[in-house]
Amino acid sequence: MDSQHTSSTKLDVYELVTNRIIELLEAGTVPWQKPWSDAGVPMNLMSKRPYRGINCWLLLSLNYERNLFLTWDQLKKIGGSVNKNEHGHIVIFWKNVKKEAPEENKTVPMLRYYKVFNIAQCRDIPKELIPELLTENVDPILECEAIINMMPDSPLLIFTGKKAYYDVEKDHVVLPSLKKFKTSESYYSTLFHELVHSTGA
């Protein structure tokens, strides 16, 4: 399941990533502008190495409770398995390889992809392999709280979400809790943004 794939053309992998980004944007998600990180930085469960570049953004956009991933081979080695009807997520990488012709002592870039699974998609993972989730050290800003408390006809605020949005039909704002944001400023910036949307209703 996690075997590496070399695309027949570079466009194949580029199209996979581009199509995924388009899907996110059409759904109203900008993967590189998410100000909270309740699930932690996406990383490989076994190597503890964080994913970088576009892989980081794409894995963050999946909205799992924990951003811990592993390949099919890694999962088998620790005695785990994938839950029924779950599908892997694409991770890409590139490396330089030598040309096949021995007389040409040159290397060319090769783009590849493989699939990883989030721990939420799996079962029978030894508990000792899953690290404790650390939360950000953020505190309320009293001036901002005062503005929120004095807002006339304020919508209901719900702090149990994985996304931030204003529901016009129910007249409430949903967003992650303060402790799940990277900074206090990013929390209030997101909250005020959604409150502005509520004024149009």
C-alpha positions in Angstrom: 0.0 0.0 0.0 2.8 2.4 0.6 5.0 1.4 -2.3 6.6 4.4 -3.9 5.2 5.5 -7.2 7.2 7.2 -10.0 4.8 9.1 -12.2 4.8 8.4 -16.0 5.2 12.2 -16.4 6.0 14.8 -13.8 2.5 16.3 -14.6 0.9 13.3 -13.0 2.1 14.1 -9.5 1.7 17.8 -10.0 -1.9 17.2 -11.0 -2.6 15.2 -7.9 -1.4 18.0 -5.7 -3.0 20.8 -7.7 -6.3 19.0 -7.8 -6.2 18.6 -4.0 -5.4 22.3 -3.4 -8.3 23.3 -5.8 -10.7 21.0 -3.8 -9.7 22.7 -0.5 -10.0 26.2 -1.9 -13.4 25.4 -3.4 -14.5 24.1 0.0 -13.4 27.4 1.6 -10.2 26.1 3.1 -6.8 27.9 2.5 -4.4 25.2 3.8 -1.5 27.6 4.3 -3.5 30.1 6.4 -4.8 27.9 9.2 -3.8 29.8 12.5 -4.4 26.9 14.9 -2.5 23.7 15.3 -4.4 21.5 17.8 -3.3 18.4 16.1 0.4 19.3 16.2 2.8 19.6 13.3 2.4 16.7 10.8 5.1 14.1 11.3 5.9 10.5 10.8 5.0 8.5 13.9 8.0 6.2 13.7 10.8 8.5 12.5 9.4 11.6 14.3 10.5 13.6 11.3 8.0 16.4 10.4 6.7 16.6 6.9 7.9 19.7 5.0 6.7 21.9 2.1 3.5 21.1 0.4 3.2 17.8 2.3 2.8 19.8 5.6 0.0 21.9 4.2 -1.9 19.0 2.6 -1.7 16.9 5.8 -2.8 19.8 8.0 -5.8 20.3 5.8 -7.1 16.8 6.7 -8.2 18.0 10.2 -7.3 14.9 12.2 -7.1 15.2 16.0 -3.5 14.2 15.9 -1.2 14.8 12.9 0.7 11.5 13.2 1.1 9.4 10.1 2.8 6.2 9.1 3.2 4.1 6.0 1.6 0.7 5.4 5.0 -1.0 5.9 5.6 0.8 9.1 2.1 -0.1 10.3 2.7 -3.8 9.6 6.0 -3.8 11.4 4.4 -2.7 14.7 1.5 -5.1 14.4 -1.1 -2.5 13.4 -3.6 -2.5 10.6 -5.8 0.0 8.6 -9.5 0.3 9.5 -12.0 -0.8 6.9 -12.8 1.6 4.1 -9.9 4.0 5.0 -7.7 5.4 2.3 -4.1 6.6 2.4 -3.1 10.2 1.8 -0.5 11.2 -0.8 2.9 12.4 0.3 5.4 13.5 -2.4 9.2 13.7 -2.5 11.9 14.0 -5.1 15.5 12.9 -5.4 18.3 13.0 -8.0 18.9 9.8 -9.9 21.6 8.8 -12.4 20.7 8.6 -16.0 20.4 5.0 -17.3 23.0 5.6 -20.0 26.4 4.9 -18.4 28.2 7.2 -20.8 26.2 10.1 -19.5 27.5 10.8 -16.0 24.5 13.0 -15.1 21.7 13.0 -12.6 18.1 14.1 -13.2 15.4 14.9 -10.6 12.7 12.3 -10.1 9.4 13.1 -8.5 7.7 10.3 -6.6 4.8 9.8 -4.2 3.6 7.3 -1.7 0.7 7.0 0.8 0.5 7.5 4.5 -2.2 6.8 7.1 -3.2 8.9 10.1 -3.2 7.0 13.4 -7.0 7.7 13.5 -7.4 5.5 10.5 -5.5 2.6 12.1 -5.9 0.1 15.0 -3.6 -1.9 17.2 -0.9 0.7 17.4 1.0 0.3 20.6 0.1 3.2 22.9 3.7 3.8 24.0 4.5 4.8 20.4 2.0 7.7 20.4 3.6 10.8 22.1 1.6 13.1 24.4 0.0 16.1 22.7 1.5 19.4 23.9 -0.8 22.5 23.8 0.3 26.0 23.0 0.8 28.5 25.9 -1.8 31.1 25.0 -3.8 33.4 27.4 -6.9 35.6 27.0 -6.5 39.2 26.1 -8.8 41.2 28.4 -9.3 44.1 26.0 -10.5 41.7 23.3 -12.7 39.8 25.7 -14.3 43.1 26.7 -15.1 43.9 23.0 -16.7 40.5 22.5 -18.8 40.7 25.7 -20.1 44.2 24.7 -21.0 43.3 21.2 -24.8 43.9 20.6 -26.8 41.0 19.3 -23.8 38.8 19.5 -24.2 35.3 17.9 -23.7 32.2 20.0 -20.0 31.3 20.3 -19.1 27.6 20.1 -15.5 26.6 20.8 -15.6 22.9 19.9 -14.9 23.1 16.2 -12.0 22.0 14.0 -12.8 24.8 11.6 -13.7 28.5 12.0 -16.9 29.7 10.4 -20.2 31.6 10.9 -23.4 29.6 10.5 -25.9 32.1 9.1 -28.9 29.7 9.6 -28.2 29.0 13.3 -26.6 32.4 13.9 -23.6 31.1 15.7 -19.8 31.2 15.3 -17.8 28.0 15.5 -14.1 27.8 16.0 -11.4 25.9 17.9 -10.8 26.8 21.6 -8.2 29.4 22.5 -5.6 26.8 23.7 -5.6 25.3 20.2 -4.3 28.4 18.5 -0.6 29.2 18.0 -1.0 32.7 19.6 -3.6 34.7 21.4 -3.5 37.2 18.6 -4.3 34.6 15.9 -7.3 33.4 18.0 -8.8 36.8 18.4 -8.1 37.7 14.8 -10.0 34.6 13.7 -12.9 35.2 16.1 -13.3 38.8 15.1 -13.2 37.8 11.4 -16.1 35.5 11.9 -18.0 38.0 14.1 -17.7 40.5 11.2 -19.5 37.9 9.0 -22.2 37.6 11.6 -23.1 41.4 11.3 -24.3 40.8 7.8 -27.1 38.6 9.0 
